[in-house]
Amino acid sequence: AATTLGEFSRLVAQHPAIATYIVQDGQRIAGFVRNTAALRPVSDTAGTLGDIAERRFITIGAEASLYDVVEKMHAGGAEIALVIEGPDPATASAIKGVISRSQLADAVVEAADLFRD
C-alpha cells in the first residue's frame, strides 16, 4: 500500500500484460489497482497505491460456480472477485486468481452459447 504511483508506473511498464494489481497492507488485502492507474499525470504521483486502491472486490472460493460468482459480485457491487484458497482467506497469500467483470461477462456468454443448440 505504500508503493508510490511513480514506482507503480515503472512496475506496469515492466509487466504490461498484468491488468490488475492487488494492494496489500502487510498480508491484509487492502484493495486493487488496475494498470491504467499508471497512466495518471506525473503531478498525481505523490500518492501511494493505498490512497487510490479500489475496494469494491469480493473473495470467493476456488470451487464456486459461475452462478455463485455472478450473484456475489452483483450483491457486493464488486468490480473483481478474488479467488482464494487456504485457511485464512483475508490474506494476499490466499489469492489464487482474479476474475474481472469483463471476464465474467465473457464466461456467461460462453455458457449461454452451450444451450443455444
C-alpha positions as CSV (number, residue, x, y, z in Angstrom):
1,A,0.0,0.0,0.0
2,A,3.0,2.3,0.5
3,T,4.2,1.9,-3.1
4,T,4.2,5.3,-4.8
5,L,2.4,5.9,-8.0
6,G,5.7,6.6,-9.7
7,E,7.0,3.2,-8.6
8,F,3.8,1.6,-9.8
9,S,4.2,3.2,-13.2
10,R,7.6,1.7,-13.5
11,L,6.3,-1.7,-12.5
12,V,3.5,-1.6,-15.0
13,A,6.0,-0.6,-17.7
14,Q,7.9,-3.8,-16.9
15,H,4.8,-6.0,-16.8
16,P,2.3,-4.5,-19.3
17,A,0.3,-7.8,-19.6
18,I,-0.9,-7.6,-15.9
19,A,-4.2,-5.8,-15.8
20,T,-5.0,-5.8,-12.1
21,Y,-2.6,-5.5,-9.1
22,I,-3.5,-6.5,-5.6
23,V,-2.7,-3.9,-3.0
24,Q,-1.5,-5.3,0.3
25,D,-1.2,-3.7,3.8
26,G,1.1,-6.2,5.4
27,Q,-0.6,-9.5,4.5
28,R,-4.1,-7.9,4.5
29,I,-5.8,-7.3,1.2
30,A,-6.2,-3.5,1.0
31,G,-7.8,-3.4,-2.4
32,F,-6.7,-3.5,-6.1
33,V,-5.5,-1.1,-8.7
34,R,-5.8,-1.5,-12.5
35,N,-2.8,-1.0,-14.7
36,T,-4.4,2.1,-16.2
37,A,-3.8,3.9,-12.9
38,A,-0.1,4.1,-14.1
39,L,-1.3,6.5,-16.9
40,R,-2.1,9.2,-14.4
41,P,-0.3,12.6,-15.0
42,V,3.0,12.9,-13.3
43,S,1.6,15.5,-10.9
44,D,-0.5,12.8,-9.4
45,T,2.5,10.6,-8.5
46,A,2.8,12.0,-5.0
47,G,0.3,9.5,-3.6
48,T,0.5,5.8,-2.9
49,L,-1.3,2.7,-4.1
50,G,-3.1,2.6,-0.8
51,D,-4.5,6.1,-1.5
52,I,-6.1,5.0,-4.8
53,A,-6.8,1.4,-4.2
54,E,-10.3,0.3,-5.3
55,R,-12.1,-1.6,-2.5
56,R,-15.0,-3.0,-4.5
57,F,-14.0,-6.6,-4.5
58,I,-15.3,-9.9,-3.1
59,T,-13.5,-13.1,-2.2
60,I,-14.8,-16.4,-3.3
61,G,-13.6,-20.0,-3.0
62,A,-12.0,-21.8,-6.0
63,E,-14.9,-24.3,-6.0
64,A,-17.5,-21.6,-6.6
65,S,-19.8,-21.9,-9.5
66,L,-20.2,-19.3,-12.2
67,Y,-23.6,-18.5,-10.8
68,D,-22.1,-18.0,-7.3
69,V,-19.5,-15.6,-8.7
70,V,-22.2,-13.6,-10.6
71,E,-24.5,-13.5,-7.6
72,K,-21.9,-12.4,-5.1
73,M,-20.3,-9.8,-7.3
74,H,-23.7,-8.3,-8.1
75,A,-24.8,-8.3,-4.5
76,G,-21.5,-6.7,-3.4
77,G,-21.2,-4.2,-6.2
78,A,-17.8,-5.7,-6.9
79,E,-15.5,-4.9,-9.8
80,I,-13.4,-8.0,-9.3
81,A,-13.6,-11.4,-7.5
82,L,-10.5,-12.6,-5.8
83,V,-10.4,-16.4,-6.0
84,I,-8.9,-17.7,-2.7
85,E,-7.8,-20.9,-1.1
86,G,-6.4,-21.7,2.3
87,P,-7.2,-21.3,6.0
88,D,-7.0,-17.5,6.1
89,P,-8.8,-16.1,3.1
90,A,-8.3,-12.5,4.2
91,T,-4.6,-12.5,3.3
92,A,-3.0,-11.8,0.0
93,S,-1.1,-15.1,0.0
94,A,-4.5,-16.9,-0.2
95,I,-5.3,-15.4,-3.6
96,K,-5.1,-17.9,-6.5
97,G,-6.7,-15.8,-9.2
98,V,-8.7,-12.7,-10.2
99,I,-11.9,-12.6,-12.1
100,S,-12.9,-9.2,-13.6
101,R,-16.4,-8.1,-14.7
102,S,-15.4,-8.4,-18.3
103,Q,-14.1,-11.9,-17.9
104,L,-17.3,-12.8,-16.0
105,A,-19.4,-11.4,-18.9
106,D,-17.5,-13.5,-21.4
107,A,-18.0,-16.6,-19.3
108,V,-21.7,-16.0,-19.1
109,V,-22.0,-15.6,-22.9
110,E,-20.0,-18.7,-23.5
111,A,-22.2,-20.7,-21.1
112,A,-25.3,-19.4,-22.8
113,D,-23.9,-20.5,-26.2
114,L,-23.8,-24.0,-24.9
115,F,-27.6,-24.1,-24.6
116,R,-28.4,-22.5,-28.0
117,D,-28.3,-25.7,-30.0
